[in-house]
Amino acid sequence: MKKAVALLSGGFDSLLAVRIMQKQGFEVVGLNVITPFCDTSSAALEAAEMLGIECRVLRTDDSYLELVRHPKYGYGKGVNPCLDCHLFMIHRAKELMEELGAEIVITGEVIGQRPMSQQRHHLEMLDYHSGISGRLVRPICGKLLPPTEAELIGIVDREQLYALSGRGRAPLHQLGEQLDVPKIKSAMAGCVLTEISFAPRVRDLIRHENEMTEMWEYEILRFGRHIRFDRETRIVVGRRESDCDFLSAKFRECCARRSDVMYWEPESFMGPSVMLIGRIDEETKRFALNVQVGYSKNAVPGNIVFHRYFQTEDWIEPFEPTEGFDHKQFRPM
Ligand code: SF4
């Protein structure tokens, strides 16, 4: 049986692309790529189950950060290096294609759907730099593109590709109904790099990076409030319980050997946990503790105790807030 590797985000277009190639007799294996800024793996796995295909999930390594720092093809409206990112994912799909002995890679791209990455010349550029030129097939809009080698040698039937373009969703949904593409229930979380309000956090971290900076520091940018204290030091204050859970997990997983990172939770009141990264001394700890108390409605002066996690050592520490400290002066990024 002919095999294809599909970049599977779990979005409707990626399901549609898979279904089109299944109709052509391909066994499709999905590939979902998790970046520090976008995790659609649950949606992709759910979609794979509905389509009856296997889906591999791949977490990006440090090489992904390099394209966020210095994108060859620039950013979109946020700090989203979409063309570089697409190329990165296509290269990963190529590796899986070679591993599985598959004939083609497919994507759910539609000409003209996204201004940053899906114009005709973008698709042609991605094809050119993919390393699998001629084997990269866009089933939804393939008839609007020059025939690929896979079509010319008869692996793919061009007549069974489609010619949809533009931003309208209606034709895609009609085609989905025609091809019996399963409906997606849950809304997918998007990529935070496209959010203009998220960009300052990424730019700040890039500007202040040093040789100690690691992938997890980019991963935590999606969680909590991030406040810079000085060139070396920043704090992260949880906003929701899920932020605190994520920070705690990352601290335990990644910071065992980092003497420049501290994490603690309140013990005597309900409030957010805090991560302090950079210069750790009395001044920065006091600042972080004051901000943390400022964000806690239930902290009563005279009775404030923190549960501190420092590397493997856990202990309890009382604290008296600085009089007149106003945490609102320090706006999160
Ligand atoms: S939106 Fe985010 S995940 Fe998607 S291509 Fe752009 S940078 Fe990559």
py3Dmol code that shows the C-alpha trace and the ligand (Angstrom):
import py3Dmol

protein = """\
ATOM      1  CA  MET A   1       0.000   0.000   0.000  1.00  0.00           C
ATOM      2  CA  LYS A   2       1.206   3.549  -0.814  1.00  0.00           C
ATOM      3  CA  LYS A   3       2.193   5.549   2.270  1.00  0.00           C
ATOM      4  CA  ALA A   4       1.993   9.258   3.065  1.00  0.00           C
ATOM      5  CA  VAL A   5       3.124  11.283   6.054  1.00  0.00           C
ATOM      6  CA  ALA A   6       0.692  14.078   6.954  1.00  0.00           C
ATOM      7  CA  LEU A   7       1.506  17.116   9.052  1.00  0.00           C
ATOM      8  CA  LEU A   8      -1.437  16.857  11.399  1.00  0.00           C
ATOM      9  CA  SER A   9      -2.335  19.834  13.573  1.00  0.00           C
ATOM     10  CA  GLY A  10      -5.793  18.479  14.348  1.00  0.00           C
ATOM     11  CA  GLY A  11      -7.351  21.461  12.559  1.00  0.00           C
ATOM     12  CA  PHE A  12     -10.073  20.817   9.999  1.00  0.00           C
ATOM     13  CA  ASP A  13      -7.846  21.416   6.963  1.00  0.00           C
ATOM     14  CA  SER A  14      -5.320  18.839   8.084  1.00  0.00           C
ATOM     15  CA  LEU A  15      -8.114  16.264   8.492  1.00  0.00           C
ATOM     16  CA  LEU A  16      -9.419  17.123   5.051  1.00  0.00           C
ATOM     17  CA  ALA A  17      -5.986  16.647   3.470  1.00  0.00           C
ATOM     18  CA  VAL A  18      -5.661  13.223   5.100  1.00  0.00           C
ATOM     19  CA  ARG A  19      -9.117  12.149   3.952  1.00  0.00           C
ATOM     20  CA  ILE A  20      -8.413  13.177   0.342  1.00  0.00           C
ATOM     21  CA  MET A  21      -5.329  10.995   0.240  1.00  0.00           C
ATOM     22  CA  GLN A  22      -7.058   8.114   2.020  1.00  0.00           C
ATOM     23  CA  LYS A  23      -9.597   8.210  -0.835  1.00  0.00           C
ATOM     24  CA  GLN A  24      -6.646   7.749  -3.187  1.00  0.00           C
ATOM     25  CA  GLY A  25      -5.673   4.569  -1.361  1.00  0.00           C
ATOM     26  CA  PHE A  26      -2.846   5.943   0.782  1.00  0.00           C
ATOM     27  CA  GLU A  27      -2.059   4.660   4.239  1.00  0.00           C
ATOM     28  CA  VAL A  28      -1.461   7.910   6.091  1.00  0.00           C
ATOM     29  CA  VAL A  29       0.657   8.406   9.212  1.00  0.00           C
ATOM     30  CA  GLY A  30       0.153  11.722  10.988  1.00  0.00           C
ATOM     31  CA  LEU A  31       2.936  13.803  12.476  1.00  0.00           C
ATOM     32  CA  ASN A  32       2.148  16.431  15.086  1.00  0.00           C
ATOM     33  CA  VAL A  33       4.917  18.784  16.183  1.00  0.00           C
ATOM     34  CA  ILE A  34       4.797  20.383  19.639  1.00  0.00           C
ATOM     35  CA  THR A  35       6.678  23.652  19.957  1.00  0.00           C
ATOM     36  CA  PRO A  36       7.251  25.617  23.195  1.00  0.00           C
ATOM     37  CA  PHE A  37       4.501  27.950  21.988  1.00  0.00           C
ATOM     38  CA  CYS A  38       1.921  25.673  20.444  1.00  0.00           C
ATOM     39  CA  ASP A  39       0.705  22.278  21.542  1.00  0.00           C
ATOM     40  CA  THR A  40      -2.074  20.809  19.424  1.00  0.00           C
ATOM     41  CA  SER A  41      -1.175  17.207  20.190  1.00  0.00           C
ATOM     42  CA  SER A  42      -4.455  16.313  21.941  1.00  0.00           C
ATOM     43  CA  ALA A  43      -6.488  17.616  19.003  1.00  0.00           C
ATOM     44  CA  ALA A  44      -4.200  15.780  16.567  1.00  0.00           C
ATOM     45  CA  LEU A  45      -4.454  12.493  18.447  1.00  0.00           C
ATOM     46  CA  GLU A  46      -8.234  12.853  18.617  1.00  0.00           C
ATOM     47  CA  ALA A  47      -8.338  13.582  14.881  1.00  0.00           C
ATOM     48  CA  ALA A  48      -6.092  10.611  14.124  1.00  0.00           C
ATOM     49  CA  GLU A  49      -8.433   8.343  16.019  1.00  0.00           C
ATOM     50  CA  MET A  50     -11.417   9.655  14.086  1.00  0.00           C
ATOM     51  CA  LEU A  51      -9.577   9.148  10.790  1.00  0.00           C
ATOM     52  CA  GLY A  52      -8.316   5.716  11.807  1.00  0.00           C
ATOM     53  CA  ILE A  53      -4.639   6.560  11.375  1.00  0.00           C
ATOM     54  CA  GLU A  54      -1.495   6.418  13.484  1.00  0.00           C
ATOM     55  CA  CYS A  55      -0.168   9.748  14.724  1.00  0.00           C
ATOM     56  CA  ARG A  56       3.375  10.387  15.948  1.00  0.00           C
ATOM     57  CA  VAL A  57       3.970  13.341  18.245  1.00  0.00           C
ATOM     58  CA  LEU A  58       7.310  15.103  18.191  1.00  0.00           C
ATOM     59  CA  ARG A  59       8.550  17.719  20.646  1.00  0.00           C
ATOM     60  CA  THR A  60      10.860  20.340  19.158  1.00  0.00           C
ATOM     61  CA  ASP A  61      14.426  20.607  20.383  1.00  0.00           C
ATOM     62  CA  ASP A  62      16.678  23.665  20.839  1.00  0.00           C
ATOM     63  CA  SER A  63      17.132  24.042  17.088  1.00  0.00           C
ATOM     64  CA  TYR A  64      13.550  25.353  16.938  1.00  0.00           C
ATOM     65  CA  LEU A  65      14.465  28.280  19.190  1.00  0.00           C
ATOM     66  CA  GLU A  66      17.106  29.391  16.726  1.00  0.00           C
ATOM     67  CA  LEU A  67      14.453  30.076  14.104  1.00  0.00           C
ATOM     68  CA  VAL A  68      12.386  32.039  16.636  1.00  0.00           C
ATOM     69  CA  ARG A  69      15.438  34.150  17.475  1.00  0.00           C
ATOM     70  CA  HIS A  70      16.603  34.662  13.900  1.00  0.00           C
ATOM     71  CA  PRO A  71      13.919  33.757  11.382  1.00  0.00           C
ATOM     72  CA  LYS A  72      15.246  33.701   7.832  1.00  0.00           C
ATOM     73  CA  TYR A  73      11.859  34.707   6.419  1.00  0.00           C
ATOM     74  CA  GLY A  74      10.799  37.162   9.128  1.00  0.00           C
ATOM     75  CA  TYR A  75       7.897  37.375  11.556  1.00  0.00           C
ATOM     76  CA  GLY A  76       4.153  37.724  11.071  1.00  0.00           C
ATOM     77  CA  LYS A  77       2.116  40.179  13.101  1.00  0.00           C
ATOM     78  CA  GLY A  78       3.476  38.816  16.399  1.00  0.00           C
ATOM     79  CA  VAL A  79       6.808  37.013  16.733  1.00  0.00           C
ATOM     80  CA  ASN A  80       5.562  34.117  14.631  1.00  0.00           C
ATOM     81  CA  PRO A  81       8.194  32.906  12.176  1.00  0.00           C
ATOM     82  CA  CYS A  82       5.578  30.925  10.237  1.00  0.00           C
ATOM     83  CA  LEU A  83       7.555  30.200   7.078  1.00  0.00           C
ATOM     84  CA  ASP A  84      10.630  29.050   8.983  1.00  0.00           C
ATOM     85  CA  CYS A  85       8.377  27.060  11.295  1.00  0.00           C
ATOM     86  CA  HIS A  86       6.556  25.372   8.397  1.00  0.00           C
ATOM     87  CA  LEU A  87       9.859  24.482   6.827  1.00  0.00           C
ATOM     88  CA  PHE A  88      11.065  23.060  10.131  1.00  0.00           C
ATOM     89  CA  MET A  89       7.959  20.860  10.336  1.00  0.00           C
ATOM     90  CA  ILE A  90       8.249  19.751   6.719  1.00  0.00           C
ATOM     91  CA  HIS A  91      11.857  18.713   7.385  1.00  0.00           C
ATOM     92  CA  ARG A  92      10.682  16.613  10.345  1.00  0.00           C
ATOM     93  CA  ALA A  93       7.990  15.065   8.130  1.00  0.00           C
ATOM     94  CA  LYS A  94      10.638  14.301   5.521  1.00  0.00           C
ATOM     95  CA  GLU A  95      12.653  12.417   8.154  1.00  0.00           C
ATOM     96  CA  LEU A  96       9.584  10.386   9.086  1.00  0.00           C
ATOM     97  CA  MET A  97       8.815   9.775   5.404  1.00  0.00           C
ATOM     98  CA  GLU A  98      12.298   8.309   4.939  1.00  0.00           C
ATOM     99  CA  GLU A  99      12.017   6.237   8.119  1.00  0.00           C
ATOM    100  CA  LEU A 100       8.685   4.740   7.040  1.00  0.00           C
ATOM    101  CA  GLY A 101       9.567   4.401   3.365  1.00  0.00           C
ATOM    102  CA  ALA A 102       6.584   6.619   2.505  1.00  0.00           C
ATOM    103  CA  GLU A 103       6.170   8.130  -0.966  1.00  0.00           C
ATOM    104  CA  ILE A 104       4.932  11.625  -0.102  1.00  0.00           C
ATOM    105  CA  VAL A 105       4.388  14.258   2.583  1.00  0.00           C
ATOM    106  CA  ILE A 106       1.022  16.010   2.649  1.00  0.00           C
ATOM    107  CA  THR A 107      -0.125  19.214   4.320  1.00  0.00           C
ATOM    108  CA  GLY A 108      -3.500  20.934   4.720  1.00  0.00           C
ATOM    109  CA  GLU A 109      -2.255  24.223   3.247  1.00  0.00           C
ATOM    110  CA  VAL A 110      -4.674  26.260   1.132  1.00  0.00           C
ATOM    111  CA  ILE A 111      -3.418  28.960  -1.236  1.00  0.00           C
ATOM    112  CA  GLY A 112      -4.302  32.426   0.038  1.00  0.00           C
ATOM    113  CA  GLN A 113      -5.641  31.275   3.392  1.00  0.00           C
ATOM    114  CA  ARG A 114      -2.924  32.850   5.537  1.00  0.00           C
ATOM    115  CA  PRO A 115      -1.169  36.036   4.462  1.00  0.00           C
ATOM    116  CA  MET A 116       2.078  35.151   6.246  1.00  0.00           C
ATOM    117  CA  SER A 117       2.655  31.640   5.000  1.00  0.00           C
ATOM    118  CA  GLN A 118       0.147  30.413   2.454  1.00  0.00           C
ATOM    119  CA  GLN A 119       0.490  32.663  -0.555  1.00  0.00           C
ATOM    120  CA  ARG A 120       1.329  30.845  -3.781  1.00  0.00           C
ATOM    121  CA  HIS A 121       4.989  31.984  -3.736  1.00  0.00           C
ATOM    122  CA  HIS A 122       5.278  30.809  -0.114  1.00  0.00           C
ATOM    123  CA  LEU A 123       4.094  27.321  -1.017  1.00  0.00           C
ATOM    124  CA  GLU A 124       6.522  27.231  -3.936  1.00  0.00           C
ATOM    125  CA  MET A 125       9.387  28.436  -1.739  1.00  0.00           C
ATOM    126  CA  LEU A 126       8.572  25.795   0.912  1.00  0.00           C
ATOM    127  CA  ASP A 127       8.541  23.137  -1.768  1.00  0.00           C
ATOM    128  CA  TYR A 128      11.899  24.320  -3.133  1.00  0.00           C
ATOM    129  CA  HIS A 129      13.618  24.268   0.288  1.00  0.00           C
ATOM    130  CA  SER A 130      11.847  21.183   1.627  1.00  0.00           C
ATOM    131  CA  GLY A 131      14.455  18.698   0.447  1.00  0.00           C
ATOM    132  CA  ILE A 132      11.567  16.631  -0.977  1.00  0.00           C
ATOM    133  CA  SER A 133      10.577  18.861  -3.862  1.00  0.00           C
ATOM    134  CA  GLY A 134       8.085  17.005  -5.991  1.00  0.00           C
ATOM    135  CA  ARG A 135       7.033  14.802  -3.071  1.00  0.00           C
ATOM    136  CA  LEU A 136       5.310  17.514  -1.063  1.00  0.00           C
ATOM    137  CA  VAL A 137       1.608  17.408  -1.934  1.00  0.00           C
ATOM    138  CA  ARG A 138      -1.143  19.868  -0.954  1.00  0.00           C
ATOM    139  CA  PRO A 139      -4.315  17.863  -1.609  1.00  0.00           C
ATOM    140  CA  ILE A 140      -6.761  20.746  -0.966  1.00  0.00           C
ATOM    141  CA  CYS A 141      -5.243  23.175  -3.474  1.00  0.00           C
ATOM    142  CA  GLY A 142      -2.936  20.907  -5.488  1.00  0.00           C
ATOM    143  CA  LYS A 143      -4.786  21.520  -8.773  1.00  0.00           C
ATOM    144  CA  LEU A 144      -3.855  25.200  -8.580  1.00  0.00           C
ATOM    145  CA  LEU A 145      -0.152  24.373  -8.272  1.00  0.00           C
ATOM    146  CA  PRO A 146       2.184  22.959 -10.920  1.00  0.00           C
ATOM    147  CA  PRO A 147       2.015  19.127 -11.043  1.00  0.00           C
ATOM    148  CA  THR A 148       4.396  17.504  -8.584  1.00  0.00           C
ATOM    149  CA  GLU A 149       6.729  14.680  -9.493  1.00  0.00           C
ATOM    150  CA  ALA A 150       4.446  12.379  -7.466  1.00  0.00           C
ATOM    151  CA  GLU A 151       1.586  13.279  -9.839  1.00  0.00           C
ATOM    152  CA  LEU A 152       3.703  13.062 -12.983  1.00  0.00           C
ATOM    153  CA  ILE A 153       4.875   9.527 -12.236  1.00  0.00           C
ATOM    154  CA  GLY A 154       1.384   8.423 -11.215  1.00  0.00           C
ATOM    155  CA  ILE A 155       1.759   7.933  -7.450  1.00  0.00           C
ATOM    156  CA  VAL A 156      -0.824  10.658  -6.887  1.00  0.00           C
ATOM    157  CA  ASP A 157      -3.886  11.143  -9.107  1.00  0.00           C
ATOM    158  CA  ARG A 158      -4.040  14.858  -9.896  1.00  0.00           C
ATOM    159  CA  GLU A 159      -7.682  14.496 -10.924  1.00  0.00           C
ATOM    160  CA  GLN A 160      -8.548  13.604  -7.346  1.00  0.00           C
ATOM    161  CA  LEU A 161      -6.846  16.667  -5.859  1.00  0.00           C
ATOM    162  CA  TYR A 162      -8.797  19.910  -5.301  1.00  0.00           C
ATOM    163  CA  ALA A 163      -8.515  23.554  -6.338  1.00  0.00           C
ATOM    164  CA  LEU A 164      -9.721  25.458  -3.276  1.00  0.00           C
ATOM    165  CA  SER A 165      -8.178  28.792  -2.363  1.00  0.00           C
ATOM    166  CA  GLY A 166      -8.755  31.874  -0.226  1.00  0.00           C
ATOM    167  CA  ARG A 167      -9.870  32.501   3.309  1.00  0.00           C
ATOM    168  CA  GLY A 168     -13.501  31.377   3.062  1.00  0.00           C
ATOM    169  CA  ARG A 169     -14.352  28.339   5.161  1.00  0.00           C
ATOM    170  CA  ALA A 170     -17.624  27.369   3.463  1.00  0.00           C
ATOM    171  CA  PRO A 171     -16.096  25.514   0.453  1.00  0.00           C
ATOM    172  CA  LEU A 172     -13.824  23.579   2.811  1.00  0.00           C
ATOM    173  CA  HIS A 173     -16.752  22.538   4.971  1.00  0.00           C
ATOM    174  CA  GLN A 174     -18.769  21.520   1.913  1.00  0.00           C
ATOM    175  CA  LEU A 175     -15.882  19.364   0.732  1.00  0.00           C
ATOM    176  CA  GLY A 176     -15.588  17.953   4.240  1.00  0.00           C
ATOM    177  CA  GLU A 177     -19.228  16.874   4.159  1.00  0.00           C
ATOM    178  CA  GLN A 178     -18.793  15.371   0.718  1.00  0.00           C
ATOM    179  CA  LEU A 179     -15.781  13.344   1.870  1.00  0.00           C
ATOM    180  CA  ASP A 180     -17.287  12.466   5.217  1.00  0.00           C
ATOM    181  CA  VAL A 181     -14.602  14.214   7.245  1.00  0.00           C
ATOM    182  CA  PRO A 182     -15.418  13.914  10.941  1.00  0.00           C
ATOM    183  CA  LYS A 183     -16.534  17.105  12.710  1.00  0.00           C
ATOM    184  CA  ILE A 184     -14.131  18.466  15.295  1.00  0.00           C
ATOM    185  CA  LYS A 185     -15.725  19.137  18.670  1.00  0.00           C
ATOM    186  CA  SER A 186     -13.093  20.951  20.691  1.00  0.00           C
ATOM    187  CA  ALA A 187     -11.676  24.347  19.726  1.00  0.00           C
ATOM    188  CA  MET A 188      -7.902  24.142  19.333  1.00  0.00           C
ATOM    189  CA  ALA A 189      -5.564  26.402  21.263  1.00  0.00           C
ATOM    190  CA  GLY A 190      -3.587  28.450  18.752  1.00  0.00           C
ATOM    191  CA  CYS A 191       0.049  29.377  18.620  1.00  0.00           C
ATOM    192  CA  VAL A 192       0.832  32.146  21.107  1.00  0.00           C
ATOM    193  CA  LEU A 193       3.590  33.519  18.883  1.00  0.00           C
ATOM    194  CA  THR A 194       0.882  35.040  16.686  1.00  0.00           C
ATOM    195  CA  GLU A 195      -0.520  37.061  19.610  1.00  0.00           C
ATOM    196  CA  ILE A 196       0.696  40.632  19.637  1.00  0.00           C
ATOM    197  CA  SER A 197       0.332  40.800  23.431  1.00  0.00           C
ATOM    198  CA  PHE A 198       2.628  37.774  23.839  1.00  0.00           C
ATOM    199  CA  ALA A 199       5.476  39.147  21.728  1.00  0.00           C
ATOM    200  CA  PRO A 200       7.078  41.357  24.454  1.00  0.00           C
ATOM    201  CA  ARG A 201       7.790  38.285  26.608  1.00  0.00           C
ATOM    202  CA  VAL A 202       9.603  36.515  23.807  1.00  0.00           C
ATOM    203  CA  ARG A 203      11.529  39.617  22.768  1.00  0.00           C
ATOM    204  CA  ASP A 204      12.505  40.258  26.373  1.00  0.00           C
ATOM    205  CA  LEU A 205      13.853  36.742  26.833  1.00  0.00           C
ATOM    206  CA  ILE A 206      15.772  36.849  23.557  1.00  0.00           C
ATOM    207  CA  ARG A 207      17.294  40.200  24.550  1.00  0.00           C
ATOM    208  CA  HIS A 208      18.393  38.964  27.984  1.00  0.00           C
ATOM    209  CA  GLU A 209      19.410  35.411  27.121  1.00  0.00           C
ATOM    210  CA  ASN A 210      22.727  34.038  28.322  1.00  0.00           C
ATOM    211  CA  GLU A 211      24.596  30.744  28.073  1.00  0.00           C
ATOM    212  CA  MET A 212      22.392  29.291  30.883  1.00  0.00           C
ATOM    213  CA  THR A 213      19.084  29.892  29.051  1.00  0.00           C
ATOM    214  CA  GLU A 214      17.216  26.673  28.324  1.00  0.00           C
ATOM    215  CA  MET A 215      14.151  25.547  26.387  1.00  0.00           C
ATOM    216  CA  TRP A 216      11.907  25.391  29.480  1.00  0.00           C
ATOM    217  CA  GLU A 217      12.353  29.152  29.971  1.00  0.00           C
ATOM    218  CA  TYR A 218      10.613  29.652  26.641  1.00  0.00           C
ATOM    219  CA  GLU A 219       7.970  27.062  27.552  1.00  0.00           C
ATOM    220  CA  ILE A 220       6.977  28.889  30.740  1.00  0.00           C
ATOM    221  CA  LEU A 221       6.383  32.161  28.853  1.00  0.00           C
ATOM    222  CA  ARG A 222       2.824  30.946  28.190  1.00  0.00           C
ATOM    223  CA  PHE A 223       2.040  30.728  31.902  1.00  0.00           C
ATOM    224  CA  GLY A 224       1.487  33.385  34.546  1.00  0.00           C
ATOM    225  CA  ARG A 225       2.626  37.018  34.801  1.00  0.00           C
ATOM    226  CA  HIS A 226       6.221  37.778  33.809  1.00  0.00           C
ATOM    227  CA  ILE A 227       7.904  40.761  35.429  1.00  0.00           C
ATOM    228  CA  ARG A 228      11.453  41.893  34.770  1.00  0.00           C
ATOM    229  CA  PHE A 229      13.357  43.185  37.812  1.00  0.00           C
ATOM    230  CA  ASP A 230      16.743  43.941  36.227  1.00  0.00           C
ATOM    231  CA  ARG A 231      18.901  42.795  33.305  1.00  0.00           C
ATOM    232  CA  GLU A 232      19.644  39.481  34.980  1.00  0.00           C
ATOM    233  CA  THR A 233      16.484  38.845  36.939  1.00  0.00           C
ATOM    234  CA  ARG A 234      12.826  38.214  36.281  1.00  0.00           C
ATOM    235  CA  ILE A 235       9.960  36.683  38.186  1.00  0.00           C
ATOM    236  CA  VAL A 236       6.955  34.649  37.127  1.00  0.00           C
ATOM    237  CA  VAL A 237       3.802  34.827  39.250  1.00  0.00           C
ATOM    238  CA  GLY A 238       1.103  32.240  38.636  1.00  0.00           C
ATOM    239  CA  ARG A 239      -2.248  33.644  37.549  1.00  0.00           C
ATOM    240  CA  ARG A 240      -4.310  30.457  37.600  1.00  0.00           C
ATOM    241  CA  GLU A 241      -3.916  27.151  39.344  1.00  0.00           C
ATOM    242  CA  SER A 242      -2.842  25.580  36.061  1.00  0.00           C
ATOM    243  CA  ASP A 243       0.016  28.134  35.785  1.00  0.00           C
ATOM    244  CA  CYS A 244       1.245  27.179  39.245  1.00  0.00           C
ATOM    245  CA  ASP A 245       1.046  23.479  38.390  1.00  0.00           C
ATOM    246  CA  PHE A 246       3.057  24.019  35.214  1.00  0.00           C
ATOM    247  CA  LEU A 247       5.706  26.144  36.941  1.00  0.00           C
ATOM    248  CA  SER A 248       6.041  23.633  39.738  1.00  0.00           C
ATOM    249  CA  ALA A 249       6.405  20.745  37.293  1.00  0.00           C
ATOM    250  CA  LYS A 250       9.008  22.590  35.210  1.00  0.00           C
ATOM    251  CA  PHE A 251      10.956  23.564  38.302  1.00  0.00           C
ATOM    252  CA  ARG A 252      11.132  20.004  39.519  1.00  0.00           C
ATOM    253  CA  GLU A 253      11.890  18.608  36.084  1.00  0.00           C
ATOM    254  CA  CYS A 254      14.457  21.135  34.845  1.00  0.00           C
ATOM    255  CA  CYS A 255      16.014  23.119  37.667  1.00  0.00           C
ATOM    256  CA  ALA A 256      17.766  20.559  39.860  1.00  0.00           C
ATOM    257  CA  ARG A 257      21.159  21.934  38.884  1.00  0.00           C
ATOM    258  CA  ARG A 258      20.179  25.581  38.437  1.00  0.00           C
ATOM    259  CA  SER A 259      21.292  27.660  41.426  1.00  0.00           C
ATOM    260  CA  ASP A 260      19.870  30.743  39.672  1.00  0.00           C
ATOM    261  CA  VAL A 261      16.245  29.564  39.912  1.00  0.00           C
ATOM    262  CA  MET A 262      13.961  29.471  42.953  1.00  0.00           C
ATOM    263  CA  TYR A 263      10.346  28.471  43.236  1.00  0.00           C
ATOM    264  CA  TRP A 264       7.987  28.697  46.184  1.00  0.00           C
ATOM    265  CA  GLU A 265       4.317  28.466  47.105  1.00  0.00           C
ATOM    266  CA  PRO A 266       2.330  30.185  49.882  1.00  0.00           C
ATOM    267  CA  GLU A 267       1.752  27.985  52.900  1.00  0.00           C
ATOM    268  CA  SER A 268      -0.466  30.048  55.219  1.00  0.00           C
ATOM    269  CA  PHE A 269      -2.851  31.579  52.652  1.00  0.00           C
ATOM    270  CA  MET A 270      -4.368  31.006  49.218  1.00  0.00           C
ATOM    271  CA  GLY A 271      -2.307  32.729  46.542  1.00  0.00           C
ATOM    272  CA  PRO A 272      -0.052  32.293  43.529  1.00  0.00           C
ATOM    273  CA  SER A 273       3.301  30.563  43.488  1.00  0.00           C
ATOM    274  CA  VAL A 274       6.397  32.376  42.247  1.00  0.00           C
ATOM    275  CA  MET A 275       9.475  31.530  40.260  1.00  0.00           C
ATOM    276  CA  LEU A 276      12.530  33.742  40.595  1.00  0.00           C
ATOM    277  CA  ILE A 277      15.097  33.440  37.806  1.00  0.00           C
ATOM    278  CA  GLY A 278      18.479  35.143  37.610  1.00  0.00           C
ATOM    279  CA  ARG A 279      20.186  36.962  40.484  1.00  0.00           C
ATOM    280  CA  ILE A 280      19.158  35.307  43.736  1.00  0.00           C
ATOM    281  CA  ASP A 281      19.874  37.418  46.806  1.00  0.00           C
ATOM    282  CA  GLU A 282      17.982  39.176  49.589  1.00  0.00           C
ATOM    283  CA  GLU A 283      16.956  42.088  47.351  1.00  0.00           C
ATOM    284  CA  THR A 284      15.461  40.001  44.542  1.00  0.00           C
ATOM    285  CA  LYS A 285      13.806  37.529  46.919  1.00  0.00           C
ATOM    286  CA  ARG A 286      12.168  40.375  48.853  1.00  0.00           C
ATOM    287  CA  PHE A 287      10.954  41.903  45.601  1.00  0.00           C
ATOM    288  CA  ALA A 288       9.463  38.586  44.433  1.00  0.00           C
ATOM    289  CA  LEU A 289       7.818  37.952  47.817  1.00  0.00           C
ATOM    290  CA  ASN A 290       6.301  41.454  47.884  1.00  0.00           C
ATOM    291  CA  VAL A 291       4.863  41.036  44.379  1.00  0.00           C
ATOM    292  CA  GLN A 292       3.490  37.631  45.293  1.00  0.00           C
ATOM    293  CA  VAL A 293       1.755  38.994  48.391  1.00  0.00           C
ATOM    294  CA  GLY A 294       0.428  41.897  46.281  1.00  0.00           C
ATOM    295  CA  TYR A 295      -1.325  39.410  44.007  1.00  0.00           C
ATOM    296  CA  SER A 296      -2.791  37.459  46.942  1.00  0.00           C
ATOM    297  CA  LYS A 297      -6.127  38.585  48.321  1.00  0.00           C
ATOM    298  CA  ASN A 298      -5.921  36.369  51.387  1.00  0.00           C
ATOM    299  CA  ALA A 299      -2.456  37.182  52.703  1.00  0.00           C
ATOM    300  CA  VAL A 300      -2.723  38.684  56.197  1.00  0.00           C
ATOM    301  CA  PRO A 301       0.368  40.603  57.402  1.00  0.00           C
ATOM    302  CA  GLY A 302       1.828  38.940  60.489  1.00  0.00           C
ATOM    303  CA  ASN A 303       0.750  35.539  59.293  1.00  0.00           C
ATOM    304  CA  ILE A 304       2.503  35.104  55.957  1.00  0.00           C
ATOM    305  CA  VAL A 305       4.431  31.901  55.509  1.00  0.00           C
ATOM    306  CA  PHE A 306       5.830  30.458  52.304  1.00  0.00           C
ATOM    307  CA  HIS A 307       6.596  26.921  51.412  1.00  0.00           C
ATOM    308  CA  ARG A 308       9.844  27.113  49.577  1.00  0.00           C
ATOM    309  CA  TYR A 309      11.244  24.613  47.109  1.00  0.00           C
ATOM    310  CA  PHE A 310      14.902  25.112  46.495  1.00  0.00           C
ATOM    311  CA  GLN A 311      16.521  22.350  44.503  1.00  0.00           C
ATOM    312  CA  THR A 312      15.748  19.251  46.571  1.00  0.00           C
ATOM    313  CA  GLU A 313      15.380  21.062  49.885  1.00  0.00           C
ATOM    314  CA  ASP A 314      11.882  22.034  51.163  1.00  0.00           C
ATOM    315  CA  TRP A 315      11.401  24.356  54.117  1.00  0.00           C
ATOM    316  CA  ILE A 316       9.042  26.926  55.651  1.00  0.00           C
ATOM    317  CA  GLU A 317       9.902  30.642  55.829  1.00  0.00           C
ATOM    318  CA  PRO A 318       7.894  33.499  57.439  1.00  0.00           C
ATOM    319  CA  PHE A 319       7.762  36.911  55.709  1.00  0.00           C
ATOM    320  CA  GLU A 320       6.717  40.479  56.529  1.00  0.00           C
ATOM    321  CA  PRO A 321       5.851  42.584  53.453  1.00  0.00           C
ATOM    322  CA  THR A 322       7.659  45.888  52.851  1.00  0.00           C
ATOM    323  CA  GLU A 323       5.456  48.759  53.977  1.00  0.00           C
ATOM    324  CA  GLY A 324       4.091  50.851  51.090  1.00  0.00           C
ATOM    325  CA  PHE A 325       5.190  48.390  48.401  1.00  0.00           C
ATOM    326  CA  ASP A 326       2.822  48.647  45.433  1.00  0.00           C
ATOM    327  CA  HIS A 327       3.068  45.622  43.157  1.00  0.00           C
ATOM    328  CA  LYS A 328       1.015  47.422  40.484  1.00  0.00           C
ATOM    329  CA  GLN A 329       4.003  49.639  39.707  1.00  0.00           C
ATOM    330  CA  PHE A 330       5.618  46.600  38.108  1.00  0.00           C
ATOM    331  CA  ARG A 331       3.512  45.826  35.092  1.00  0.00           C
ATOM    332  CA  PRO A 332       3.768  42.293  33.757  1.00  0.00           C
ATOM    333  CA  MET A 333       5.064  41.994  30.190  1.00  0.00           C
TER     334      MET A 333
END
"""
ligand_1 = """\
8
SF4
S 1.378 29.868 13.846
Fe 3.045 29.194 15.216
S 3.074 26.949 15.007
Fe 1.913 27.761 13.274
S 3.425 27.998 11.646
Fe 3.279 29.971 12.686
S 4.910 29.889 14.209
Fe 4.546 27.781 13.571
"""
view = py3Dmol.view(width=600, height=400)
view.addModel(protein, "pdb")
view.setStyle({"model": 0}, {"cartoon": {"style": "trace"}})
view.addModel(ligand_1, "xyz")
view.setStyle({"model": 1}, {"stick": {}})
view.zoomTo()
view.show()
